[in-house]
Each structure stands twice: as structure tokens, then as C-alpha cells.
């Protein structure tokens, strides 16, 4: 099956579903009801009495959940990005609703904004804003202020849109105290736009080239086009000679593609916000310090194994929202169980980890479910649900090792052996469980996503799909 045939098959399947009325196009507007409910409720919050605010929480949350579930079942898009987006948005709006509607009072939230020193403040906001200063370009001084939910409707809408789109929440405080402390990263002088342009643009070009190369390699393997073929493709027969080698090759290629796609999107956002639009348009959202490194050091895997990979090395885009729900669930469960403080710390950490991975699994399962090709979303869910099992297994093995005679025999080589063991166990666990996620996304045609608008490698004939323009 060629790449063009795979694309045509997906397009024909979508049109057939649309003709029979089985699905509703993603651009119909009705699929935005969950967003409208969340935005409308947040906009109305300041004008509500405390009793009305509390009474409205559950109905609004239920409406957002029902709308999101309805989208999962009925809304589809002809493109891979749109199809994944339907599932991701349905899950994300539910997660946002848990945090912003059920767990917290958004009227107490604050965000950091830029206020040039000496500028008259023409606002009726409360005067309890804690101010600080950071250096702007050419040594001018810019004032930082914590901004609560604004009273004017246009500014409040901008404030709310920033809240629900700031996944990492670098410049947000969910702390209800009147004067929260500044994040450490925002106490330093802001880098100028010119200083960040070259490293960001260089990374963008590197990501662009390698994701184009990965896409060419995926086109050469029908497996990534939604085929169920498990045999070695003719183009790979000279390099891959066994089923295990083929599985490993596809798994590495899939992980590499996912890494590059996420990094390219993040780098593109940084370029657009910091170096093109700038602070004159976006304010603090154009500050380089709002784009901290997306990935952690691989050394975390050597020190902590699977826990280090997921907690530090891999991207942390959704960490704040996931961890918030995990903490709330752990607190509730521990209060119900009545555990003493000596045991609650460890239990809280494990409960939080399990909840976070279950949420992540549900998020990816939703993205899989809304792909047009047949999928089994439970496989994506199980991949993430099994990660705490791997963490617990590795922790148990580490405890058994620390109490054994082998621990004392290693002497000065103990650290190196532990690091090698952590790395080996992490690789083996990912290799053993990663196939579930890879199989699910591949069968759904997720890898047919076009990550770049112009493919230089394909245009110059390095793939059977010889087109420059891909969008």
C-alpha cells in the first residue's frame, strides 16, 4: 500500500461516515460547547455570590463532561491533527474542569504581568499586587505585578484564555494567598529576543530536518500507514532480519518521531511568541523565561530509573494539571483511610503517581479513540497504567539489592552498577510495554500526521511520496 493510497483510504472513510450521518465535522461549532461552558462560567465567576458559585460548580462540570463525551462519540475530522485534537480536547477540557471548576476557586488565581515602571495604572483592580522588577532590553526596567481576575470583561476574557492555554503555568499562581511569591525563574533578568533567537532557530532547523527524515522512513514502512502487516517490508529486509529487530526498529522510530514532533511544536511556539510577536503584543507571554527547557537530563534515568524518566527526562507539559488532581485524590483518600503521618508521605507519593498515569492513559486513549482508522484505545491506556507497576517493581528490586550481601561486595563500583541497572531496567520496561502504545497509534494511522508544511527530502526524491508541499 502506497502513501497516497493510505491517505485516500482515510479520506474515503471519513466522507462515507459523514454521508451516513455517523459523524459530525469538527468545524461544525457544536463541538465547542465544552469550551463555551468553561469560558462562560469563568467569565461569570466574579459576579456570583459565594452560594451561587458553589451551587453552580457541579452542574457546570457535568455539562462540560457530557459535552466532551458527546464529542468523543460523534465528532471527527478528516485530518490526523483534527482527529487527534477532538480526543485530546475532550480529555483536556475535562481535566481543566476538574481543576478550575471543582478543586479550586479561580477567583483567587493570579498571573504575573509586565507593567513598565512609571506608567500610570489605569485600573480599578485591588491594590494588593506584589511588585518586583526584571530587566528588559537595553537595561530598561519593567515592573512585575500579580494580576487577579480583572473586572473589565475584555481583559477578563484575555486573562481566562491565558489561564486555560497555559499548560505549564510558569507565570500563574493557583495559590489563594493575596501576595504569592514570584517563581524563581522570573526573578532573573529576561534574556533579550536577539540572544534567544539563534539557539531557538537552530534547534528548530535541526528538529525540522530530522522529523522530515523520520517521516520518510515511516512512509517506507506500511506499518506506520495503518497496515497490520508484521512482516519485514522489502525496503528493510537488508537491515532488519528478525521479528524482534523489526519491533525494536519500529519502537525506536516511533519514540523518535514523537519526541521530534513535540519538540518542534514547542520550539515553533517559542519562536513565534518571543522572537516574532514579542512583548509589545503578548506581554510576559513573550518572555523567554516562560519557555523553560521542555526536556530534563537523561541522567535522571541513571539516578532514578523509570521514575526519573517520567518525572524529569520526558516532557512535563501536563504535569501541573495532572499532579494537582493526583494530590487532591491522595489527600482525600488518606484522610478517609486515616493513615498516620509517618506512613502517609510514601502512600501519598504512590497514590499521586498512579492517578497521574491513569489520567495520562485516559488522555492518550481519547486521542486514539477519535482517529478514523480502527484502534484499541485500551492499549494506549494500559501502556501508561503499567508505568507505576514498573516503578514499584524497580523500587522493590532496589530495596532487595540494598539489603543483600552483593551490595557490600561491590564497594566503590556500587554507584556505577546501580546506574547501569536503572538504565537497563528502564529500557527493558519501555521495550516490553511500548508496543501497546505503538500498535494502537499505528493501527489508527496517527503516524500519517504531516509534521512540516514543506518536505525537502521528499521533494528531492528521498521517498516514494515526492511532493514538496505536504499540507
N, C-alpha and C positions, 0 to 999 in steps of 0.2 A: 504494500500500500504506500503510495507516494504521499508527500506532504500536502500537495494540492487536493488529492482525493480525501485525505483526512479532514481538511478544512471544509470541503464541500459536504462531507457526510454530516458534520456538526451543524452546518448551516441548514441543510435539508431537514435534519431532525428538529431544529428549532422552529422552522417555518411550518412543519407538519403539526407540531404541538400547538402553535399559535392558531392555525386554521381550525383545529378541532375545539378551540376554546379551553384547552387544558391548562395553558399558562397565560399570564398577563405580562406584557412587556415591562421591563424595569423602569422605563421612562414614562409610565402612564400617570404618575403622580400619586396614585393611591398607595404605592409602596412607601411613601414618605410619612405616613400617618404616625409612626413611632417617633420620628424626628419632630413632627409638628406638636405632638403631645408633650414631649420633653421640653422643647423650646417654650411652648405656651405656658407650661406650668412654672418653669424657671422665671419667665418674664413676669408672671403674676405673683410670684412669691412675696415681694416686698409689700404689696398692698393687702395681703391676707393677715387676718388676726391669727394668733397662735392656735386657737382652737380650730379654725378653718384650715390652717396649714396642716395640722395633724390629721384631721379627718380626710383631707384630700389625698394624702400620700398613697394609701392602698389602692383606691380607685384609679389614680393616675398610673401607678406601677402596673396594675392589672391591664390597663389599656395598652401600655407600651409592650408588655409581654404578649398579649393577644395579637396585636398588630405585627409584631416580629415573627411570631409563629405562623401567622397567616402568610407573610411574605415568604417564609421558608417553603411552604407548601405550594404556593400559587404563582410567585413572581420569578421570572427567568430573563436572562439576557442572551443575545446571540453571540457575544464575545466572551472570551475566557475571563477577562478582567471584570466585566459586568456580572458574570455568573458567580464568580468567587465573591465579588462585592456584595451581592444580595445576602449570601450566607454570613459573611463577616459582619456586615452592618446589623443584621438581625441579632447576632450574638452580642456585638459591641453595645448596641443601644440597650439591651437588657442589662449588661454589666454596668453601664453608666447609670441606668435607672436604679440599680441596687445601691450604688454609692451615693448618687445625688438626690434620690427620692426617699430611700428607706433608711440608709445608715447615717447620713449627715444632713445638717441644715445648711443649704447653700447660701443662705443669707449671711452666714458668718464667714464665708470664704473671702480671701483677699488675694490680689495678684500684684506683682511688682510692675510699676510703670515708670517711664522716664519723664522727668519734669525738669527742664532746663533751669538752672539757678537764676534767680532774679525775675523769672517770669511770674506775672500776676496769676494767681489761681482763681479762675472764674468758675467756681463750682460750689455747690451747696452741700458737698459731701461732709461727713463728720471730720472734725479737726484732729482726730487721734492718730493720723497717719504717721508712722515712724519713718523718718527720713535718713538717708545716707547719701553718699556721693561716690560716683565712679568717674574715671577719666574717659572723655570722649576723644574723638580725633582732634589733632592739633592742640592737645592739652586743655581744651575747654572742659568745664566741669558740668556734669549732668547729675541732677538730683534723682534719687530713687525714692519712691513712695509706695506704701502698701495701699492699694485701692480696694475698698469694699464694693459690694454690688451697687452700681450707680443708680441714682434716682431718675435721671432722664432716660426716656425709653430708647432712643437711638444708641446712646452709649452703653446702656444695659445690654442691648442686643449684641453689640460688639464684644462686651465683656463675657457674655454667656457663650457665644460662638468660640471665643478663645478658650474658655473653660472646657468645653466638650471636645475640642480638637487637640488640646494639649495632653497627649497621652502620657508623656513623661513628667509633666507638671513641674518643670525645673523652676519656673517663676511663680508658682502657685503655692498658697498655704491653705491646707484644709484644717488648720488649727484655729479654733474659735476664739483664741486669746486676742485682745484688742491690738497688741503690738508684737506679732511674731518676729523671731529673729530672721535675719537675712540668710539665705542659703550661702554656704561658704564660697561656692563657685562665683557668686555675684558680688563678692566683696573685693574682688581683684579688678584691676584696670581692664577695660574692654579692649580686645585686640581690634586694630583698625581693619577696615574692609580690604585694603590692599595687602595687609600682612596675611590674611587668611585665604586670599584668592588663589595664590599659586598652589599651596598644598591641597586645597579642596578641588581645584580644577584638575590637578594631576591625578588625584585619586579617581575623579570622575572619568577621565580618559582611560585609566587602567581598567576600571570596572567595565566600561563600555566595550573595550576590546575583548576582554576575557568572557563577558557574558555573550557577546556575539559568537565567539569561538565555541562556547558550551552549547549554544543554540544550534550551531552547525552539527556538532557531534550528536545532539539529540535527534535532529532531523534524519541522521543516518541510521537511527535505530527505531524501527516501528514500535517498539515497546513504549517509547515516550510519546507516541502519537495516539495512544489509546488501544493499541493492539494487545491481545492476550498472549501473543507468541512468546514462548520461553526459550526457544532455540537461539543459538548464536547467529546473529544476522550475517549474511555473506560478507559484508564490508568489514566485519570484526573477526572473521574466522581465523585470520592470520595472527591476531594478537590475543584473542580470548579463546581458550581451548577447553574449558570445563564449566559446568553449571555454577560452581562456587565462584570461579573467577568472573563469570558474567554477572552474577548477583552483586559481587563486590564492586565491579566496574560501574554498574548502574547506580548503586547506592552512593558511591563517591561522586559521580556526576550529578546526581540529584541534590546532594548536600551542597556541592559547589554552586550549582545553579541557584538554589535558594539563598545561599549566602550572598552571592553577587547581586541578585535581584533586590534583596533588602538593602544592601549597602549602596547600590546605585540610586535607589529611590531616596534614601536618606541624604546622600551627597548632593543629589539634584535639588532637594528641598533647601539644603544649606546654601547652595549657590544662588538659588532664586531669592531667598529671603534676605541673606546677608549681603551678597555681592551685586545683586541686580535691583531689587526693590529698595533695600536699605531702611535705616531707622526713620527717615523722613516720612515713609509710608507706613511702616509696621511698628515703629517704636521699639520697645525692648525685644519684640519678637524677631528683630533683625540683628540682635546681638550674637556674636559668635559663642558666647558662654552659654547660650540656650541650646547649643548643639554640642554637648559633651560627647566624647567617644562612644560610638554605638556598641563596640565590642570590647570585652575585657581581655586580659592577658591569658594566653594559653597555659601559663604556669599555674593557674588556678586548678587545672586538671591534675597536675602533678601533686599539688598540695592536698586537694580535697576530692579528687575523683569526679564521679558523676555530679555530686553536689556543687563542685567548683565549676563544672562545665555549664550547668544550667543557671547557677546563681551569679556567675561572674563572666565567664568567657562568652557565652551566647548573648544575643541582643536582649535588652531589658525594656523594650518599647512598652509592653503592657504591665510591667512589674508593679507599678504603683496601684493600679486598679485591681489587679489580681490579689496582691498582698493585703490590700485594705479589706477585701471580702474574706480572705483567709484569716486575718487577725480577728475580725468580728465573729466569725464562726467559731474560732478557737476559744475566744473569751466566753461566748455563750455556752459552749459545750463544757468547758472547765468549771464554770460557775454551777452548771447543772450537776456535774459529777462530784463537785465539792473536793477536788484534789488539793492537797497541801502545796504550799509554795515551793517546797523542796523538789517536788515531782512535776509541778505544773510547767516549769520553764522548758524542760525537754519535751513534754507532751504537747505544749503549745507550738513548739517549732515543727514537730512532726505533723500535727493537725493542719497547720498552715501550709506546709509543703504539699500534703495530699490534696487539700482544697484547691490550691493554685494549679496543680497539674490536672485536676479534674476540670477546672474551668478552661484551661488551655486546650484540653482534649475536646471539650464541647465546642469551643470556638473553631477549631480546625475541622471538626466533624460537620459543623454547619456549613463551612466553606466547601467541603467535599459534597455535601448533600445537594447543593444548588448547581453543581456542574451538570451539563447537559447529558454527558455520557453516563452509563450505569456505574455507580460507585457503591461501596460498602462503608459508610461513614464510621461504623463501629471500629474499623481497623485504625483509622486516624485517632479515634478516641482512646483505643487501647494502647497505642504507642505512648501517649502521654501518661495514661493511667498507670502504666507499668514502670515509669521512671522512679517513683517513690519506692517501689519494690526493689529496684536496683540499688538505690541509695541505702535502703535498710540492709540489704544483703552485703553490700560493701562495708557498711559500718560494723556489722556483725563479724565479718571476716577480719576486720582491723582489730576489733576487741579480742578475738581469739588469738590473733598473732601477738598482740601486745602482752598477753598473759602466758605465752608459750616459751619454751626453752630456746626456740630458734631466735627469738628476739634478742636474747643476751649473747648468742653466738655470733651475731653479725657485727657487733662492735661499731666501728666508725662507718661501716658501709650501710648502716641501718637506714639512714635518710634516703640514700640512692635507691635501695631496694624498695622502700615504701613508695617513693615517687614512681618508679617503674611499674610497681604493682597497680597503683592508682590509674596510671595511663593505660596499662594493658586491660584492666577490668572495664574501664570506660569504653575503650574501643570495642571490646568484645560484646558489651551490653548493647551499645548502639548498633553494632553489626547484626546482633541477634534480633533486636526489636525494630530496627529502622525499616525493614522490609514491609512491615504492615502499613506504615505511612506512605512509603514509596509506591507500593502496589495500588493503594487507594487513589492517590493523586494521579498516577499514570493511567489507570483504567478510566478515570474521569476526563482525561485529556487536559489536565492542568498545565502540562509542560508545553502545550501549544500556544501558551501565552507569548505574545510578542513583546520582549522587554525593551527593544530600541526601535525608533522610527526608521532609521537608515542602517542597513546592514552592509558594511563594506566587504566583509568576507564572502557573503552570499552573492553580492553584486559582481564580484570578480571571479565567480565560478568555483568557490570552495565548498559548494553544497549543491544538491540536486535542485533546490529551490533558488533559482538565480535571479533574485529581484533585489534592487537597492531599497526601494520604499516598502516598508512592512506594515504600516498602519493604514 
